[in-house]
Amino acid sequence: MRFSVYPNDHTMRHVHAVLGRTRVVIDLLASGDVRIADRERAVSPPNAKKSDVRKTLALAVANFDELVELWESIHGKA
């Protein structure tokens, strides 16, 4: 599993998760929750295994504070 935050990316606070061939854009909400981003191609490939998507979300929850810290170190406070 790899999480990435891109320096030239836009707000809403989010990370890009990669697990094998599955890519998921995950929003990091102010409430402390995570969700799949509401955008086209937030999950790719479109037929990605649901278990892989669930795993990316679970790991984002488990590492929420560190992911927020990473986002804010690049983009500032949201």
Protein Blocks (a to p, Z undefined) as FASTA:
>chain_A
ZZdddfkbccdddddddehjbccdddddfkopacddddehkbccfklcfklmmmmmmmmm
mmmmmmmmmmmmmnopZZ
